[in-house]
Amino acid sequence: MSAAAEERITGGEFAGERHVYLPHPIGLPPMRRYFRALWQRRQFALELARTNLRARHFNTALGQLWLIVNPLLLAFIYFVLVDIVGRGQPGAAFLAHLMAGLFAFRLVSDAVTQGARSVVGGGRLILNTAFPRTVLPLTSVMTSFMVFLPTILVYAVVHAIAGLPVGPHLLWVVPIVGLLTVFATGAAMLAATAQVYFRDLASFLPYFVRIWLYVSPVLYYASQVPDKFKPLLYANPLYPLLTALSHVVDQGQNPSAGLLVWGSAWAVGTLVVGALVFISREREFAVRL
């Protein structure tokens, strides 16, 4: 065998690229190396998110239809409820506000709910494969974002029917949704870590999400909240971003700088805290599953 042929077989054009992930002790690993390993598994995270969608039958015609009908029905149910309580006050503009807020809230709540189960539900994968565990809650966020995308088209139709302003101000929706996704990522990591140590969290989380919805400016305008309840509203980390979204889509205004800074602080702070807590404890996950 010639030297050239031997080189092709042993280390030439047939040599594949290998990525080796070495688990780290309890505490923070070398962050640059950790995030490099996480980035190398981005395709794995995307395929895992697509698998989650297929498991929910979103690859079928009826599944894709339900992806749109489900949030639409939920929005109409809440609209009728508010209409009954408010004695006929809501109109088409309020329906648009309700749908925008509800779809944005579901992006965050679904990411947190699925993220809480991501580590515990991925037990076999964690025990048999070495990879940055951050992939699991990130996959939950990616799945929730994929489910959120079709609702934008549904809202666009309602926005046009309601006769709400259309203009360059709507471009602010992109950074607001981006900040909501950043916040959801950090919150999903915190929920995933807590679920490993407190298994009853999965039973409590649906009630928490429902209460969270009621104290968010979704079923009402933020300006309608009485003064005695405003401290509770201001303590909600979603308040500034949902209010900024309402200003953009309902009132046709650019969001105030104060709301954006406030929302950005919540989003970035939650991401940093969630990532540090998750990464520093991920070495224990295999032992506690």
Backbone as numpy.savetxt, mean C-alpha at the origin, in Angstrom:
# Nx Ny Nz CAx CAy CAz Cx Cy Cz
40.26 -31.72 -26.30 39.41 -30.52 -26.30 40.29 -29.28 -26.30
39.95 -28.33 -27.14 40.76 -27.12 -27.23 40.55 -26.24 -26.01
41.50 -25.34 -25.79 41.40 -24.43 -24.64 40.21 -23.51 -24.77
39.90 -23.09 -26.01 38.76 -22.18 -26.21 37.44 -22.88 -25.87
37.33 -24.17 -26.30 36.10 -24.89 -25.99 35.96 -25.14 -24.50
37.07 -25.46 -23.83 37.03 -25.68 -22.39 36.63 -24.42 -21.64
37.07 -23.25 -22.11 36.71 -22.00 -21.46 35.23 -21.72 -21.59
34.63 -22.06 -22.76 33.21 -21.82 -22.96 32.38 -22.69 -22.03
32.84 -23.91 -21.76 32.07 -24.83 -20.93 32.21 -24.51 -19.46
33.40 -24.20 -19.02 33.65 -24.02 -17.58 33.37 -22.63 -17.08
33.55 -21.61 -17.88 33.36 -20.27 -17.33 33.11 -19.20 -18.36
32.78 -19.59 -19.59 32.59 -18.61 -20.63 31.16 -18.20 -20.81
30.63 -18.37 -22.01 29.31 -17.86 -22.34 28.18 -18.60 -21.63
28.45 -19.81 -21.07 27.41 -20.57 -20.40 27.38 -20.35 -18.89
28.30 -19.52 -18.41 28.35 -19.28 -16.96 27.23 -18.32 -16.57
26.33 -18.74 -15.67 25.24 -17.88 -15.22 25.66 -17.00 -14.07
24.89 -15.93 -13.86 25.17 -15.01 -12.76 24.49 -15.52 -11.50
25.22 -15.56 -10.39 24.67 -16.05 -9.13 24.59 -14.92 -8.13
23.44 -14.84 -7.41 23.27 -13.89 -6.32 23.14 -14.68 -5.03
24.03 -14.46 -4.11 24.02 -15.17 -2.84 23.66 -14.19 -1.73
22.62 -14.53 -0.98 22.21 -13.70 0.14 22.59 -14.40 1.44
23.39 -13.73 2.27 23.82 -14.28 3.54 23.01 -13.65 4.67
22.24 -14.43 5.43 21.48 -13.86 6.55 22.42 -13.19 7.55
21.92 -12.15 8.17 22.73 -11.38 9.11 22.29 -11.66 10.53
23.13 -11.42 11.52 22.72 -11.60 12.92 21.63 -10.60 13.29
21.07 -10.77 14.50 20.05 -9.84 14.98 20.64 -8.44 15.02
19.89 -7.47 14.56 20.38 -6.11 14.44 20.43 -5.72 12.98
20.87 -4.52 12.71 20.90 -4.03 11.34 22.10 -4.60 10.59
21.89 -5.08 9.36 23.00 -5.57 8.55 23.71 -4.39 7.87
24.77 -4.63 7.14 25.33 -3.59 6.26 24.25 -3.16 5.25
23.75 -1.95 5.40 22.56 -1.55 4.67 22.78 -1.48 3.16
23.96 -1.05 2.73 24.20 -0.97 1.29 24.12 -2.35 0.66
24.76 -3.33 1.29 24.71 -4.69 0.76 23.30 -5.26 0.83
22.58 -4.93 1.89 21.21 -5.44 2.06 20.31 -4.91 0.95
20.35 -3.61 0.71 19.48 -3.03 -0.32 19.91 -3.45 -1.72
21.20 -3.74 -1.90 21.63 -4.26 -3.19 21.01 -5.64 -3.43
21.02 -6.48 -2.39 20.40 -7.80 -2.51 18.89 -7.68 -2.72
18.27 -6.70 -2.07 16.84 -6.48 -2.24 16.53 -6.05 -3.67
17.33 -5.18 -4.23 17.12 -4.71 -5.60 17.31 -5.85 -6.61
18.25 -6.75 -6.33 18.48 -7.88 -7.23 17.28 -8.82 -7.28
16.42 -8.77 -6.27 15.24 -9.64 -6.22 13.95 -8.90 -6.57
14.07 -7.79 -7.27 12.89 -7.01 -7.64 11.98 -7.80 -8.57
12.55 -8.58 -9.47 11.73 -9.38 -10.38 11.00 -10.48 -9.63
11.66 -11.04 -8.63 11.01 -12.05 -7.79 9.82 -11.45 -7.06
9.98 -10.24 -6.52 8.89 -9.58 -5.81 7.73 -9.30 -6.76
8.03 -8.87 -7.99 6.97 -8.60 -8.96 6.21 -9.86 -9.33
6.93 -10.96 -9.55 6.26 -12.21 -9.88 5.45 -12.73 -8.71
5.93 -12.52 -7.49 5.18 -12.94 -6.31 3.89 -12.14 -6.19
3.95 -10.84 -6.51 2.74 -10.01 -6.49 1.75 -10.48 -7.55
2.24 -10.82 -8.72 1.35 -11.33 -9.77 0.74 -12.67 -9.36
1.52 -13.49 -8.67 0.99 -14.76 -8.18 -0.13 -14.53 -7.18
0.04 -13.54 -6.31 -1.02 -13.21 -5.35 -2.29 -12.78 -6.06
-2.14 -12.02 -7.14 -3.32 -11.61 -7.91 -3.99 -12.80 -8.58
-3.18 -13.70 -9.12 -3.76 -14.90 -9.75 -4.47 -15.76 -8.72
-3.93 -15.81 -7.51 -4.58 -16.58 -6.45 -5.94 -16.00 -6.09
-6.13 -14.71 -6.33 -7.42 -14.06 -6.09 -8.26 -14.01 -7.36
-7.85 -14.82 -8.38 -8.60 -15.01 -9.63 -8.68 -13.72 -10.46
-7.67 -12.85 -10.32 -7.69 -11.62 -11.11 -7.15 -11.84 -12.52
-6.76 -13.08 -12.84 -6.32 -13.36 -14.21 -7.48 -13.87 -15.07
-8.68 -13.96 -14.50 -9.86 -14.37 -15.25 -10.72 -13.15 -15.57
-11.64 -13.32 -16.51 -12.51 -12.21 -16.92 -13.39 -11.75 -15.76
-14.00 -12.70 -15.06 -14.86 -12.34 -13.93 -14.04 -11.74 -12.79
-12.83 -12.25 -12.60 -11.98 -11.69 -11.56 -11.60 -10.26 -11.84
-11.28 -9.94 -13.09 -10.95 -8.56 -13.46 -12.18 -7.66 -13.37
-13.35 -8.21 -13.69 -14.58 -7.43 -13.55 -14.85 -7.13 -12.08
-14.65 -8.12 -11.22 -14.87 -7.93 -9.79 -13.88 -6.93 -9.21
-12.71 -6.84 -9.82 -11.71 -5.87 -9.38 -12.24 -4.45 -9.48
-13.14 -4.21 -10.43 -13.74 -2.88 -10.60 -15.07 -2.78 -9.87
-15.87 -3.84 -9.94 -17.21 -3.79 -9.37 -17.16 -3.73 -7.84
-16.23 -4.45 -7.23 -16.18 -4.52 -5.77 -16.00 -3.15 -5.12
-14.96 -2.37 -5.48 -14.86 -1.04 -4.87 -15.98 -0.10 -5.26
-16.53 -0.30 -6.46 -17.64 0.55 -6.90 -18.88 0.29 -6.04
-19.18 -0.97 -5.79 -20.32 -1.31 -4.94 -20.11 -0.80 -3.52
-18.87 -0.93 -3.03 -18.57 -0.46 -1.68 -18.79 1.04 -1.57
-18.37 1.78 -2.61 -18.56 3.23 -2.61 -20.05 3.59 -2.61
-20.85 2.89 -3.40 -22.28 3.18 -3.44 -22.96 2.83 -2.13
-22.52 1.77 -1.47 -23.10 1.41 -0.17 -22.86 2.52 0.85
-21.62 3.01 0.91 -21.32 4.10 1.83 -22.05 5.38 1.43
-22.21 5.59 0.13 -22.92 6.79 -0.33 -24.37 6.76 0.12
-25.03 5.60 -0.02 -26.41 5.47 0.42 -26.51 5.64 1.93
-25.53 5.08 2.65 -25.53 5.22 4.11 -25.43 6.68 4.52
-24.49 7.41 3.92 -24.33 8.83 4.23 -25.55 9.62 3.78
-26.15 9.20 2.66 -27.36 9.87 2.17 -28.51 9.72 3.17
-28.63 8.52 3.77 -29.69 8.30 4.75 -29.43 9.11 6.01
-28.20 9.06 6.50 -27.86 9.79 7.73 -27.94 11.29 7.51
-27.48 11.74 6.33 -27.48 13.17 6.04 -28.77 13.70 5.48
-29.77 12.80 5.32 -31.11 13.22 4.86 -31.07 13.89 3.50
-30.41 13.22 2.56 -30.45 13.68 1.18 -29.50 14.80 0.82
-28.53 15.10 1.66 -27.61 16.20 1.37 -26.55 15.87 0.31
-25.97 14.64 0.30 -24.91 14.37 -0.67 -25.40 14.43 -2.11
-24.48 14.80 -3.00 -24.79 14.82 -4.42 -23.69 14.13 -5.19
-23.64 14.40 -6.51 -22.64 13.75 -7.35 -21.22 14.15 -6.96
-21.04 15.40 -6.54 -19.71 15.85 -6.13 -19.24 15.10 -4.89
-20.17 14.85 -3.96 -19.78 14.11 -2.77 -19.47 12.65 -3.11
-20.20 12.08 -4.07 -19.91 10.72 -4.50 -18.49 10.63 -5.04
-18.07 11.63 -5.81 -16.71 11.64 -6.33 -15.70 11.75 -5.19
-15.99 12.61 -4.22 -15.12 12.73 -3.05 -15.04 11.41 -2.29
-16.17 10.76 -2.10 -16.22 9.50 -1.38 -15.42 8.43 -2.10
-15.57 8.34 -3.41 -14.86 7.31 -4.17 -13.36 7.56 -4.17
-12.94 8.81 -4.35 -11.51 9.11 -4.35 -10.88 8.77 -3.00
-11.54 9.20 -1.94 -11.00 8.92 -0.61 -11.03 7.44 -0.28
-12.10 6.75 -0.66 -12.23 5.34 -0.34 -11.20 4.51 -1.11
-11.00 4.82 -2.38 -10.02 4.08 -3.16 -8.61 4.31 -2.62
-8.30 5.55 -2.26 -6.98 5.84 -1.69 -6.79 5.16 -0.34
-7.86 5.18 0.48 -7.76 4.53 1.79 -7.58 3.03 1.63
-8.25 2.42 0.69 -8.13 0.97 0.49 -6.73 0.60 0.01
-6.08 1.48 -0.73 -4.69 1.22 -1.13 -3.83 1.00 0.10
-4.01 1.86 1.11 -3.20 1.75 2.33 -3.67 0.59 3.20
-4.98 0.50 3.43 -5.49 -0.52 4.35 -5.25 -1.93 3.83
-5.41 -2.15 2.52 -5.15 -3.48 1.96 -3.68 -3.83 2.08
-2.79 -2.86 1.85 -1.37 -3.12 1.98 -1.01 -3.50 3.41
-1.60 -2.80 4.38 -1.31 -3.10 5.78 -1.88 -4.46 6.17
-3.11 -4.74 5.75 -3.75 -6.01 6.11 -3.01 -7.20 5.50
-2.67 -7.10 4.22 -1.93 -8.19 3.58 -0.50 -8.25 4.08
0.08 -7.08 4.33 1.45 -7.06 4.84 1.57 -7.72 6.20
0.54 -7.60 7.03 0.56 -8.23 8.35 0.67 -9.74 8.24
0.07 -10.30 7.19 0.11 -11.76 7.00 1.26 -12.23 6.15
2.05 -11.32 5.61 3.04 -11.71 4.61 4.15 -12.59 5.18
4.66 -12.26 6.36 5.75 -13.05 6.93 5.23 -14.37 7.48
4.16 -14.31 8.27 3.59 -15.53 8.84 3.09 -16.46 7.73
2.48 -15.90 6.70 2.00 -16.71 5.60 3.10 -17.26 4.71
4.27 -16.64 4.74 5.40 -17.12 3.93 6.35 -17.99 4.71
5.84 -18.76 5.67 6.68 -19.55 6.56 7.60 -20.50 5.83
7.07 -21.31 4.90 7.91 -22.28 4.19 8.97 -21.59 3.35
8.59 -20.49 2.73 9.55 -19.76 1.91 10.68 -19.22 2.78
10.35 -18.73 3.96 11.37 -18.18 4.86 12.28 -19.28 5.39
11.71 -20.43 5.71 12.49 -21.51 6.30 13.40 -22.20 5.28
13.04 -22.15 4.00 13.78 -22.92 3.00 14.61 -22.07 2.04
14.46 -20.76 2.11 15.14 -19.90 1.14 15.76 -18.71 1.86
16.97 -18.35 1.46 17.64 -17.18 2.01 17.44 -15.99 1.07
16.77 -14.97 1.55 16.54 -13.75 0.77 16.17 -12.64 1.74
16.30 -11.38 1.34 15.87 -10.29 2.23 14.37 -10.39 2.51
13.99 -10.53 3.76 12.59 -10.74 4.10 11.73 -9.53 3.77
12.35 -8.40 3.55 11.61 -7.19 3.18 10.82 -7.39 1.90
11.23 -8.36 1.10 10.51 -8.67 -0.13 9.05 -8.97 0.15
8.76 -9.62 1.27 7.39 -10.09 1.54 6.41 -8.94 1.77
6.66 -8.00 2.71 5.72 -6.88 2.82 5.72 -5.98 1.60
6.86 -5.86 0.92 6.89 -5.07 -0.31 5.98 -5.69 -1.37
5.94 -7.01 -1.42 5.05 -7.69 -2.36 3.59 -7.37 -2.06
3.25 -7.30 -0.78 1.88 -6.96 -0.40 1.51 -5.55 -0.87
2.45 -4.63 -0.75 2.21 -3.26 -1.22 2.05 -3.23 -2.73
2.90 -3.98 -3.43 2.80 -4.03 -4.88 1.47 -4.62 -5.33
1.01 -5.66 -4.64 -0.28 -6.27 -4.97 -1.42 -5.27 -4.76
-1.38 -4.56 -3.64 -2.43 -3.56 -3.36 -2.40 -2.44 -4.39
-1.22 -2.05 -4.83 -1.13 -0.98 -5.83 -1.68 -1.45 -7.17
-1.43 -2.72 -7.53 -1.98 -3.25 -8.78 -3.50 -3.29 -8.73
-4.05 -3.59 -7.55 -5.51 -3.60 -7.40 -6.05 -2.18 -7.45
-5.27 -1.22 -6.99 -5.70 0.18 -6.95 -5.77 0.80 -8.35
-4.88 0.42 -9.23 -4.78 1.08 -10.53 -6.09 1.09 -11.32
-6.83 -0.02 -11.43 -8.10 0.05 -12.21 -9.14 0.99 -11.61
-9.07 1.25 -10.30 -10.05 2.14 -9.70 -9.87 3.58 -10.17
-8.69 3.91 -10.68 -8.46 5.26 -11.20 -9.38 5.52 -12.39
-9.54 4.51 -13.25 -10.41 4.66 -14.41 -11.87 4.81 -13.97
-12.27 4.04 -12.95 -13.64 4.14 -12.44 -13.88 5.54 -11.89
-12.92 6.04 -11.13 -13.10 7.38 -10.57 -13.12 8.44 -11.66
-12.31 8.29 -12.70 -12.26 9.29 -13.76 -13.63 9.48 -14.41
-14.37 8.39 -14.58 -15.72 8.48 -15.16 -16.64 9.26 -14.24
-16.61 8.94 -12.93 -17.46 9.64 -11.97 -17.06 11.11 -11.86
-15.77 11.38 -11.92 -15.28 12.77 -11.86 -15.85 13.59 -13.01
-15.86 12.99 -14.21 -16.41 13.70 -15.37 -17.91 13.88 -15.26
-18.63 12.85 -14.80 -20.08 12.94 -14.66 -20.47 13.99 -13.63
-19.69 14.08 -12.55 -19.99 15.05 -11.49 -19.68 16.48 -11.91
-18.98 16.66 -13.03 -18.65 18.00 -13.51 -17.59 18.70 -12.68
-16.72 17.95 -12.04 -15.67 18.55 -11.22 -14.56 19.10 -12.11
-13.78 20.05 -11.61 -12.77 20.72 -12.45 -11.74 19.74 -13.00
-11.36 19.97 -14.24 -10.32 19.19 -14.90 -9.24 20.16 -15.35
-8.01 19.90 -14.97 -6.93 20.79 -15.34 -5.60 20.28 -14.85
-4.55 21.09 -15.00 -3.20 20.65 -14.58 -3.11 20.33 -13.09
-4.03 20.88 -12.29 -3.97 20.61 -10.86 -4.11 19.13 -10.55
-4.75 18.37 -11.44 -4.94 16.94 -11.19 -3.62 16.17 -11.20
-2.57 16.77 -11.74 -1.26 16.11 -11.71 -0.76 15.92 -10.28
-1.29 16.71 -9.34 -0.90 16.55 -7.95 -1.34 15.20 -7.39
-2.27 14.53 -8.07 -2.71 13.21 -7.60 -1.53 12.23 -7.60
-0.63 12.36 -8.55 0.49 11.42 -8.67 1.39 11.46 -7.43
1.93 12.62 -7.02 2.76 12.61 -5.80 1.98 12.26 -4.53
0.69 12.62 -4.48 -0.09 12.28 -3.29 -0.26 10.76 -3.18
-0.59 10.11 -4.30 -0.70 8.65 -4.29 0.66 8.02 -4.00
1.73 8.63 -4.52 3.07 8.13 -4.22 3.38 8.18 -2.74
3.02 9.28 -2.07 3.24 9.39 -0.63 2.38 8.40 0.14
1.16 8.17 -0.31 0.31 7.17 0.33 0.94 5.78 0.21
1.56 5.50 -0.93 2.21 4.21 -1.13 3.45 4.08 -0.23
4.19 5.17 -0.09 5.35 5.15 0.80 4.91 4.88 2.24
3.85 5.57 2.66 3.33 5.34 4.01 2.86 3.90 4.17
2.16 3.38 3.16 1.66 2.01 3.22 2.81 1.01 3.35
3.93 1.29 2.69 5.08 0.38 2.76 5.62 0.31 4.19
5.82 1.47 4.82 6.30 1.46 6.19 5.32 0.83 7.15
4.02 1.12 6.98 3.01 0.55 7.86 2.90 -0.96 7.67
3.05 -1.44 6.42 3.01 -2.88 6.17 4.17 -3.60 6.85
5.36 -2.98 6.86 6.51 -3.58 7.53 6.29 -3.64 9.04
5.73 -2.59 9.62 5.44 -2.60 11.06 4.41 -3.67 11.39
3.35 -3.77 10.55 2.31 -4.77 10.80 2.85 -6.18 10.65
3.72 -6.40 9.66 4.30 -7.72 9.45 5.16 -8.14 10.64
5.94 -7.19 11.16 6.78 -7.50 12.33 5.92 -7.79 13.55
4.91 -6.97 13.78 4.04 -7.16 14.94 3.30 -8.49 14.87
2.90 -8.91 13.66 2.15 -10.15 13.51 2.99 -11.36 13.91
4.30 -11.29 13.71 5.17 -12.40 14.09 5.16 -12.60 15.60
5.13 -11.51 16.35 5.21 -11.58 17.81 3.84 -11.65 18.47
2.83 -11.08 17.82 1.48 -11.06 18.39 0.51 -11.62 17.34
0.24 -12.91 17.42 -0.55 -13.58 16.39 -2.00 -13.14 16.40
-2.49 -12.58 17.51 -3.88 -12.12 17.57 -4.10 -10.83 16.78
-3.04 -10.24 16.27 -3.17 -8.99 15.52 -4.07 -9.18 14.31
-4.01 -10.34 13.66 -4.82 -10.59 12.46 -6.30 -10.50 12.77
-6.71 -10.89 13.98 -8.12 -10.82 14.35 -8.55 -9.40 14.69
-7.61 -8.62 15.23 -7.94 -7.25 15.64 -7.88 -6.27 14.48
-7.05 -6.57 13.49 -6.76 -5.61 12.42 -8.00 -5.17 11.64
-8.94 -6.03 11.27 -10.12 -5.56 10.53 -10.93 -4.52 11.30
-11.04 -4.66 12.62 -11.77 -3.67 13.41 -11.00 -2.35 13.47
-9.67 -2.46 13.56 -8.85 -1.25 13.57 -8.98 -0.49 12.25
-8.98 -1.23 11.13 -9.09 -0.60 9.81 -10.44 0.10 9.67
-11.49 -0.51 10.19 -12.82 0.12 10.10 -12.88 1.41 10.91
-12.34 1.38 12.13 -12.29 2.59 12.95 -11.43 3.65 12.27
-10.33 3.21 11.68 -9.42 4.12 10.96 -10.16 4.82 9.82
-11.02 4.08 9.12 -11.81 4.67 8.05 -12.75 5.74 8.58
-13.38 5.47 9.72 -14.35 6.41 10.26 -13.71 7.71 10.75
-12.45 7.65 11.17 -11.77 8.87 11.64 -10.95 9.51 10.52
-11.12 9.03 9.30 -10.45 9.63 8.14 -11.46 10.45 7.35
-11.03 11.54 6.72 -11.97 12.38 5.95 -12.35 11.75 4.62
-13.06 10.62 4.71 -13.52 9.89 3.53 -15.03 9.94 3.44
-15.73 9.59 4.53 -17.18 9.60 4.56 -17.74 10.99 4.80
-16.87 11.95 4.90 -17.26 13.34 5.14 -16.11 14.23 4.70
-16.38 15.52 4.60 -15.32 16.49 4.32 -14.62 16.86 5.63
-13.35 17.13 5.55 -12.60 17.50 6.75 -13.16 18.77 7.38
-13.70 19.68 6.55 -14.24 20.93 7.07 -15.53 20.72 7.87
-16.15 19.55 7.75 -17.40 19.28 8.47 -17.17 18.75 9.88
-15.94 18.44 10.23 -15.66 17.84 11.54 -15.80 18.91 12.62
-16.58 18.66 13.66 -16.70 19.63 14.77 -15.35 19.84 15.46
-15.20 21.00 16.07 -13.93 21.36 16.70 -13.51 20.37 17.78
-14.47 19.81 18.50 -14.12 18.92 19.60 -13.52 17.59 19.11
-13.76 17.25 17.83 -13.21 16.01 17.28 -11.98 16.24 16.40
-11.61 17.48 16.19 -10.48 17.76 15.29 -9.14 17.23 15.81
-8.88 17.23 17.14 -7.62 16.60 17.59 -7.51 15.13 17.19
-8.64 14.42 17.21 -8.64 13.02 16.78 -8.36 12.93 15.29
-8.90 13.87 14.53 -8.66 13.89 13.08 -7.21 14.20 12.77
-6.64 15.17 13.48 -5.26 15.57 13.23 -4.26 14.47 13.62
-4.65 13.60 14.56 -3.76 12.50 14.97 -3.71 11.39 13.93
-4.62 11.42 12.97 -4.67 10.40 11.93 -3.56 10.66 10.91
-2.64 9.72 10.69 -1.55 9.97 9.74 -2.02 10.13 8.30
-3.24 9.67 7.98 -3.75 9.82 6.62 -4.48 11.13 6.40
-4.73 11.87 7.48 -5.50 13.11 7.35 -4.88 14.09 6.35
-3.59 14.44 6.46 -3.07 15.46 5.53 -3.11 15.04 4.07
-2.81 13.78 3.78 -2.77 13.34 2.39 -4.17 13.19 1.81
-5.12 12.66 2.59 -6.49 12.53 2.10 -7.14 13.90 1.93
-6.83 14.84 2.82 -7.35 16.20 2.69 -6.76 16.89 1.47
-5.45 16.69 1.26 -4.82 17.27 0.06 -5.43 16.68 -1.20
-5.72 15.38 -1.19 -6.36 14.75 -2.35 -7.75 15.33 -2.58
-8.49 15.59 -1.50 -9.82 16.18 -1.63 -9.74 17.59 -2.21
-8.76 18.38 -1.80 -8.61 19.72 -2.36 -8.36 19.67 -3.86
-7.60 18.67 -4.29 -7.24 18.58 -5.71 -8.43 18.13 -6.54
-9.07 17.02 -6.16 -10.11 16.44 -7.01 -11.47 17.08 -6.80
-11.75 17.57 -5.59 -13.07 18.14 -5.32 -13.14 19.63 -5.63
-12.13 20.35 -5.17 -12.16 21.80 -5.27 -11.36 22.36 -6.44
-10.62 21.50 -7.12 -9.82 21.97 -8.25 -8.70 22.89 -7.85
-8.14 22.68 -6.65 -7.07 23.54 -6.12 -5.78 22.75 -5.96
-4.68 23.47 -6.00 -3.41 22.84 -5.65 -3.38 22.62 -4.14
-2.83 21.49 -3.67 -2.79 21.24 -2.23 -1.86 22.24 -1.54
-2.19 22.57 -0.31 -1.35 23.52 0.43 -0.01 22.88 0.76
1.01 23.72 0.85 2.35 23.22 1.18 2.37 22.59 2.56
1.58 23.14 3.48 1.54 22.59 4.83 1.06 21.16 4.86
-0.01 20.86 4.11 -0.53 19.50 4.06 0.48 18.55 3.42
1.15 19.00 2.37 2.12 18.13 1.70 3.32 17.84 2.60
3.80 18.86 3.30 4.94 18.65 4.21 4.52 17.73 5.35
3.33 17.97 5.88 2.80 17.15 6.97 2.66 15.70 6.52
2.05 15.49 5.36 1.88 14.14 4.83 3.19 13.47 4.49
4.15 14.25 3.96 5.46 13.69 3.63 6.20 13.26 4.88
6.06 14.04 5.95 6.72 13.67 7.21 6.17 12.35 7.74
4.85 12.19 7.70 4.25 10.93 8.13 4.71 9.77 7.25
4.71 9.98 5.94 5.05 8.89 5.01 6.51 8.46 5.16
7.42 9.42 5.11 8.84 9.09 5.20 9.19 8.56 6.59
8.64 9.19 7.63 8.91 8.73 8.98 8.44 7.31 9.21
7.24 6.99 8.73 6.71 5.63 8.88 7.54 4.63 8.11
7.99 5.01 6.91 8.83 4.11 6.11 10.15 3.83 6.81
10.80 4.86 7.32 12.10 4.69 7.98 11.95 3.82 9.23
10.97 4.16 10.07 10.77 3.38 11.30 10.39 1.94 10.97
9.46 1.77 10.03 9.04 0.42 9.65 10.17 -0.41 9.09
10.99 0.19 8.24 12.11 -0.55 7.65 13.15 -0.93 8.71
13.48 0.00 9.59 14.47 -0.28 10.63 13.99 -1.38 11.57
12.73 -1.31 11.98 12.18 -2.33 12.88 12.16 -3.69 12.19
11.68 -3.72 10.96 11.56 -4.99 10.24 12.92 -5.62 9.98
13.83 -4.83 9.42 15.14 -5.38 9.05 15.93 -5.83 10.28
15.82 -5.08 11.38 16.57 -5.43 12.59 16.05 -6.70 13.25
14.78 -7.08 12.98 14.21 -8.26 13.62 14.04 -9.44 12.67
14.31 -9.28 11.40 13.97 -10.34 10.43 14.75 -11.63 10.68
15.91 -11.54 11.34 16.69 -12.75 11.59 15.97 -13.68 12.57
15.06 -13.14 13.39 14.32 -13.94 14.35 13.10 -14.62 13.74
12.68 -14.18 12.56 11.41 -14.64 12.03 11.36 -16.17 11.88
12.44 -16.75 11.35 12.46 -18.20 11.12 12.30 -18.98 12.41
12.80 -18.43 13.51 12.72 -19.11 14.80 11.31 -19.04 15.37
10.60 -17.94 15.11 9.29 -17.71 15.73 8.12 -18.21 14.88
8.38 -18.64 13.66 7.29 -19.12 12.82 6.88 -20.55 13.21
